[in-house]
């Protein structure tokens, strides 16, 4: 089972148990985050595509690492701040 979510103005394909690097989230390390902007959920050949979002779709994740400020002579624009998150659960409420 996997899902496509939108966060930070970008789209990411996520699956349960996967570690993803996304744009910096406004949460502390170890905090649970719910992403409700789910664009698509696929499970064993059943694909649910939202218009624009899947109604009742939700991805629960735990933020594992928050970015640290880099001390370098390079421009800060070359390294966008990224958060690492562990995807815990993908949910889709049945609409039938």
N, C-alpha and C positions, 0 to 999 in steps of 0.2 A: 504494500500500500504506500502510495506517495501522494504528495500534494504540491501545488504551486502557490506560493504566498507572495504578497506584495508588502515590502517594508523598506523604508528609507528611499522610496522612489524607484526601487528595483524589484525584479522578480526572482525568486529563488525556488528551486525544486528541492523539497525536503522529504525525508522518510523517517520513520520511527527508529530511534537508536543512533541516528546520524549526528555528527558534529558539523555545524554550518558556521561560516564566517559571514556576517551581515554588517550593514552600516551600523554605526554605534547606536546602541539602544539606551534609553533613559531608565536604566535599572542597575542596581548594584550586583556585583558578582554573587552568585548563589540564589538570586531572586527568580521566582517563577514568572514567566511572561506568556500572555495569551495573544496570539496573532489571529485576528478575526477577518482579515482581508484575504480570504482563500479564493483563488481564481479557479482552481480545478482540483478535484480529488479523483484518483484512480485506484481501484481495488479489484484485483482478479478479473480484469477485462471490463469491469463496469466503470465507465467514465462519467463523472458529473461535472459539467462545465457551467460556471456561473455567468450571470448577465447583470452586472459585471462580477459579482461575488457569489459564491455558493451560499445559499441561505442555510443557516445553522452550522456552517463549517467553521472549525476552530482548530488551531494548532497550539499545543501547550509545550513550552520549552523552558529550560533552566539556563540562565546566563552563567557561563563557566569562567570566562576571562573578559575583563574590560581593558581597553587600550591604555597604555602608558604613554606619557609624552616622550617623544624621541629627542635626544640631544645630538644634533648633527648639524653640519653646515648646509645640508641640502634644504631645498624649499619644502615647507610643510605640506604643500599641495600635492607632492609626489607620493605621499603616504596617507591615504584617508584613514581616519580612525575606524577600526573594525571591532566588533564584539563577536566572541565565539559563544555559541549556544548549543546545548544538547537537546535534541528533539525528543520529548517524552511521549506525546500522544497526539494522534490525529483523530478528529471527531467530525462526524457528519450526522446531523439529525435527519431521520427518515421523514420525507415529506408525503409519503403515501398514506 
